[in-house]
Amino acid sequence: QVQLVESGGGLVQAGGSLRLSCAAPGRAFSQYMMAWYRQAPGKERELVASITSNGNTIANLDSVKGRFTISRDNAKKTVYLQMNSLKPEDTAIYYCNRVPNWSDWGQGTQVTVSS
């Protein structure tokens, strides 16, 4: 069973920043490509950004390029998402998972951006 624990979400005004963290303690973390996904109300889950096992990053969503940065610490089995210049349309529950994703998901962390 996969254990993914996301944290760091919250309520922030437009233009603000948040840093999300995701711990994956029970996995051979370093060998996997990891990613952040998000799901807004009434919408399907989408892939936001991903990072290879050796740290190469991909901003999968055009709307977050230049604003969001994904990173990882393999020793801590943790992946991060630094989100700057947040917009109301970034409001969603954010999840981390592998690429391709495991079938099990964590509880996610809620990000709410007010205008």
Backbone bond lengths (Angstrom), bond angles and torsions (degrees), N, CA, C in turn:
res aa  C-N    CA-C-N  psi(-1)  N-CA   C-N-CA  omega(-1)  CA-C   N-CA-C  phi
1 Q - - - 1.452 - - 1.513 108.77 -
2 V 1.331 115.08 133.20 1.451 120.49 -179.79 1.514 109.92 -77.79
3 Q 1.322 115.65 139.56 1.459 119.90 172.94 1.511 108.15 -119.22
4 L 1.304 115.89 114.83 1.456 122.53 177.93 1.521 107.49 -127.24
5 V 1.308 116.61 126.50 1.462 120.72 -175.98 1.523 108.83 -125.44
6 E 1.326 115.82 107.09 1.459 122.30 179.76 1.530 110.30 -94.14
7 S 1.327 115.60 148.17 1.454 121.04 177.81 1.522 109.51 -155.53
8 G 1.333 115.19 169.51 1.450 120.57 174.21 1.511 115.85 104.13
9 G 1.311 117.51 -4.90 1.460 119.98 178.83 1.517 111.69 -71.90
10 G 1.322 115.06 176.49 1.447 119.98 178.97 1.505 111.52 166.38
11 L 1.322 115.00 -169.32 1.457 122.80 178.47 1.525 108.50 -102.07
12 V 1.318 116.31 127.78 1.450 120.68 -177.97 1.524 109.22 -142.23
13 Q 1.304 116.58 151.14 1.459 120.36 176.67 1.521 110.41 -78.74
14 A 1.315 115.59 154.75 1.460 120.37 176.61 1.530 109.67 -54.54
15 G 1.330 114.46 136.95 1.454 120.46 -176.88 1.524 113.32 94.13
16 G 1.314 116.74 -11.99 1.445 121.13 -179.06 1.519 113.37 -81.41
17 S 1.324 114.88 -175.69 1.469 121.24 -176.88 1.520 111.19 -132.99
18 L 1.310 114.77 153.42 1.460 122.88 172.61 1.519 108.65 -144.65
19 R 1.312 115.95 152.45 1.461 120.58 174.03 1.525 108.33 -123.52
20 L 1.301 115.19 117.54 1.454 121.09 178.90 1.520 110.03 -94.25
21 S 1.333 114.76 148.71 1.457 121.36 176.48 1.518 109.51 -128.41
22 C 1.314 115.62 149.89 1.455 120.64 176.70 1.518 108.75 -141.25
23 A 1.309 115.64 119.79 1.459 121.38 177.66 1.520 109.51 -99.24
24 A 1.330 114.97 136.25 1.466 121.12 178.02 1.521 107.94 -128.88
25 P 1.315 117.74 69.26 1.465 121.04 -168.91 1.511 115.45 -69.22
26 G 1.311 117.74 -24.40 1.446 119.81 -172.26 1.511 115.33 -94.97
27 R 1.321 117.73 15.94 1.455 120.63 -172.86 1.526 111.45 -127.40
28 A 1.328 115.02 157.88 1.464 120.67 171.00 1.521 107.26 -74.83
29 F 1.291 115.04 70.23 1.462 124.50 -165.42 1.510 112.64 -56.71
30 S 1.296 117.64 -43.88 1.461 121.19 -168.54 1.519 113.87 -63.70
31 Q 1.302 118.77 -21.64 1.458 120.53 -176.66 1.518 113.53 -87.36
32 Y 1.324 117.92 -7.62 1.447 121.11 -173.35 1.519 113.25 -100.71
33 M 1.329 114.79 145.04 1.456 119.93 164.67 1.520 106.77 -76.23
34 M 1.323 117.23 127.72 1.457 122.48 -176.91 1.520 109.95 -114.32
35 A 1.314 115.22 162.18 1.464 118.83 -176.85 1.520 110.88 -154.52
36 W 1.309 114.02 161.33 1.448 122.46 167.44 1.528 107.94 -106.48
37 Y 1.314 114.61 136.85 1.445 123.28 175.80 1.529 107.34 -121.65
38 R 1.324 116.50 164.08 1.462 118.88 174.09 1.518 109.71 -146.01
39 Q 1.311 114.08 154.97 1.466 120.00 177.92 1.523 108.24 -137.82
40 A 1.307 115.41 115.94 1.453 122.19 177.05 1.529 108.82 -89.41
41 P 1.327 117.03 158.21 1.477 119.89 -179.60 1.522 111.67 -56.13
42 G 1.325 115.58 129.23 1.453 120.59 177.76 1.512 115.27 77.45
43 K 1.327 117.17 4.42 1.466 120.54 -178.28 1.525 110.44 -121.58
44 E 1.308 114.77 162.51 1.452 119.66 176.58 1.532 110.65 -78.53
45 R 1.317 114.32 157.20 1.457 119.70 176.58 1.529 109.44 -66.58
46 E 1.321 115.93 138.91 1.464 120.12 -179.50 1.517 110.93 -130.70
47 L 1.315 114.14 151.81 1.458 121.32 179.79 1.523 108.77 -82.08
48 V 1.329 116.11 125.00 1.463 121.39 -175.44 1.523 111.24 -94.68
49 A 1.322 116.47 -55.12 1.463 121.34 -176.91 1.512 108.44 -156.66
50 S 1.312 116.40 150.32 1.455 120.36 -179.08 1.525 110.58 -136.54
51 I 1.332 114.71 162.35 1.458 120.60 -177.52 1.525 108.55 -144.02
52 T 1.323 115.44 133.01 1.460 119.67 -179.27 1.528 110.52 -74.87
53 S 1.304 115.31 171.47 1.464 119.90 -178.08 1.525 111.84 -61.54
54 N 1.330 117.93 -28.32 1.468 119.86 -179.72 1.523 112.57 -102.24
55 G 1.324 117.52 12.42 1.452 119.82 168.55 1.513 117.97 100.27
56 N 1.318 118.70 4.30 1.462 119.40 175.05 1.526 109.38 -75.30
57 T 1.331 115.24 133.59 1.455 118.77 -172.62 1.523 112.03 -109.62
58 I 1.301 114.65 152.40 1.458 122.53 177.66 1.520 107.91 -134.60
59 A 1.312 116.53 125.30 1.461 120.90 171.79 1.511 106.39 -92.39
60 N 1.308 115.39 101.49 1.461 119.84 -171.62 1.528 113.34 -76.47
61 L 1.302 116.25 -25.19 1.451 120.43 179.00 1.523 109.29 -102.07
62 D 1.320 116.55 126.50 1.457 119.73 178.07 1.518 111.74 -59.22
63 S 1.325 116.31 -33.10 1.461 120.03 -175.11 1.521 113.32 -69.10
64 V 1.334 118.47 -14.77 1.473 119.56 -178.64 1.529 112.11 -107.69
65 K 1.307 116.87 -5.20 1.472 119.42 -179.35 1.513 110.70 -60.10
66 G 1.326 115.14 132.38 1.452 120.92 -178.83 1.518 113.67 84.28
67 R 1.329 117.51 -8.69 1.470 121.04 -179.50 1.522 112.84 -116.36
68 F 1.325 117.00 -37.75 1.472 121.78 -177.50 1.525 109.75 -108.08
69 T 1.327 115.29 141.47 1.462 120.81 177.23 1.521 109.38 -132.01
70 I 1.308 116.02 125.16 1.461 121.24 176.73 1.517 109.09 -97.41
71 S 1.330 115.51 143.91 1.458 120.53 177.55 1.524 108.30 -149.50
72 R 1.301 116.12 170.97 1.462 119.60 -179.23 1.513 110.83 -147.86
73 D 1.336 115.09 156.24 1.456 123.16 173.35 1.513 105.84 -128.71
74 N 1.329 116.71 101.08 1.458 120.12 -174.83 1.531 111.94 -65.91
75 A 1.320 117.41 -32.03 1.467 119.78 179.27 1.523 111.08 -65.24
76 K 1.323 116.06 -33.67 1.470 120.66 179.64 1.523 112.09 -94.20
77 K 1.334 116.74 -2.16 1.460 121.15 -177.31 1.523 110.87 51.76
78 T 1.315 115.12 48.79 1.453 121.51 -175.19 1.521 109.68 -134.71
79 V 1.318 115.60 140.71 1.457 121.96 173.74 1.529 107.85 -119.48
80 Y 1.317 115.89 144.50 1.469 122.10 -174.91 1.527 110.32 -121.64
81 L 1.314 114.91 157.63 1.457 121.30 171.15 1.525 107.82 -136.70
82 Q 1.318 116.04 108.61 1.460 121.05 174.23 1.511 108.15 -87.52
83 M 1.303 116.41 121.64 1.468 121.69 -176.62 1.521 108.75 -117.85
84 N 1.308 116.18 116.89 1.459 122.59 178.74 1.528 110.05 -115.88
85 S 1.314 115.12 163.98 1.467 121.23 178.20 1.525 110.93 48.76
86 L 1.307 115.47 48.81 1.465 120.22 -176.20 1.522 111.82 -64.08
87 K 1.331 114.37 146.53 1.449 122.39 -179.74 1.530 109.34 -122.29
88 P 1.334 117.10 156.60 1.473 118.63 178.54 1.530 112.93 -55.19
89 E 1.308 117.60 -31.68 1.468 120.25 -179.42 1.528 113.00 -73.22
90 D 1.327 117.06 -5.48 1.466 120.25 173.26 1.524 112.01 -83.48
91 T 1.325 116.96 -6.41 1.457 121.09 179.03 1.523 110.78 -59.70
92 A 1.328 115.77 123.96 1.465 121.39 -176.10 1.527 108.82 -177.86
93 I 1.309 114.98 171.47 1.458 120.18 166.47 1.521 106.52 -91.91
94 Y 1.313 115.92 128.82 1.454 121.88 -177.78 1.528 109.87 -103.98
95 Y 1.322 113.96 134.28 1.467 122.15 -179.04 1.525 109.60 -127.18
96 C 1.316 115.44 151.07 1.459 118.26 168.25 1.525 108.42 -111.34
97 N 1.311 114.38 155.87 1.463 120.60 177.60 1.516 107.54 -169.31
98 R 1.292 114.58 177.03 1.450 120.20 177.09 1.526 109.01 -80.82
99 V 1.354 115.92 167.48 1.461 121.65 168.03 1.524 107.17 -118.71
100 P 1.330 120.48 118.68 1.461 126.37 -10.24 1.515 111.53 -67.25
101 N 1.334 115.21 156.70 1.456 118.18 -169.18 1.521 113.44 -72.89
102 W 1.358 112.99 147.73 1.455 118.76 167.28 1.529 107.95 -67.44
103 S 1.307 115.51 159.63 1.455 118.93 179.70 1.527 111.95 -72.33
104 D 1.322 116.75 -27.64 1.467 120.70 178.68 1.528 109.93 -86.21
105 W 1.324 115.51 138.47 1.457 121.98 176.77 1.518 110.18 -119.99
106 G 1.324 116.27 153.49 1.448 120.66 172.27 1.515 110.49 -76.03
107 Q 1.323 114.74 -173.02 1.473 119.46 -178.35 1.522 112.06 -80.12
108 G 1.320 116.40 -14.33 1.458 120.59 -178.30 1.518 111.71 77.36
109 T 1.316 115.03 172.57 1.455 121.21 175.93 1.519 108.51 -134.85
110 Q 1.318 116.10 131.12 1.466 121.47 -174.57 1.527 110.86 -80.17
111 V 1.308 115.31 130.08 1.462 121.91 172.95 1.518 107.38 -118.11
112 T 1.324 115.37 123.88 1.456 120.87 178.75 1.518 108.37 -125.14
113 V 1.324 115.53 123.66 1.459 121.11 -178.84 1.526 107.82 -113.94
114 S 1.301 115.65 119.07 1.461 120.74 -179.57 1.528 110.32 -93.00
115 S 1.302 115.08 149.13 1.480 119.67 -178.65 1.516 111.85 -90.41
